[in-house]
Amino acid sequence: MRQTDNRISGLGLALVSALAFGGSGVAAKPLIEAGLDPLHVVWLRVTGAALVLLPVAWRHRNLLTRRPALLAGFGLLAVAGVQACYFAAISRIPVGVALLVEYLAPALVLGWVRFVQRRPVSRAAALGVLLAAGGLACVVQVWSGLSFDAIGLLLALGAACCQVGYFVLADHGSDGDEPADPVGVIAYGLLFGALLLTAVARPWNVDWPVLAGSASMNGTRLPALALLGWIVLVATVAAYLTGVVSVRRLSPQVAGVVACLEAVIATVLAWVLLGEHLAAPQIAGGLVVLLGAFIAQSSTPKAASGAPVAAAEGVRPAAGPERELSGGNHRA
């Protein structure tokens, strides 16, 4: 009975995490359109979340001496890189499209495994890659010469590449006799990410009066600080923590599959709240991308009788990148 209860609560938390992560773009885009630079929105998100999780970082301060390279790499790629590229992308292309492009990360991870690590991958995982690539072609409407801003698409692809770094680093995080605690890695990843973004984003140039005013969400005026509070407390802190707990109560594969709903949630929220409508072929392509991500993420490695058969186990990162950290995968 207890195992069943844990599974039910784990599924509920995974859904909450997907909803929270999926709502980051629709809250950030009005702030960007109100005049905030995308990098400044990222800095505010990451720095705010890092400050909230300072007690967690202090509790796991031994990670600073045990795994400094992991924490720095996680902060650079899984936090700063993913968020900066994603927020810059949604300033130029629809939220749903940006997130679907980012969901190429599991496919890119398989490319890393196959061509860089030179390990074989399962046929199911390879099928997932092909489906994701084909679906993405429909989303961006390649037959019409790319209907979206090319720079925006490249930025979304950059977020997917940073998610690959998240997968690879998270895999290293689970190595050794004492795997790095995922909550501690997330807390320090946010801290390192905030420091890196401070140097790049130059927050002293933030247009602070924008936060004192309101932003338009498809014609509805909302307090800018309320949108920022949602991004920091819900779309970052709550999303990460519920994701961590859900993975510990579920298998990484099940949690990864549930996380695929993030793209659906983000697209629906952008449709309802931002008025970003997608054409029928794009919706169909998005479903194919998610199917490909589902197959790639749920293709578990076979028992090692010889060379291991790798598969991308998903968050996202997201990047995250969809990547196991002490028994679980966590988005960035």
Salt bridges, closest charged atoms under 4 A:
GLU102 OE2 - ARG316 NH1 3.08
ASP149 OD1 - ARG92 NE 2.96
ASP175 OD2 - HIS172 ND1 3.50
ASP181 OD1 - HIS60 NE2 3.90
ASP181 OD2 - ARG248 NH2 3.42
GLU262 OE2 - ARG316 NH2 3.17
GLU262 OE1 - ARG331 NH1 2.60
GLU276 OE2 - LYS29 NZ 2.75
GLU322 OE1 - ARG316 NE 3.77
GLU322 OE2 - ARG323 NH1 3.20
GLU322 OE1 - ARG331 NE 3.55
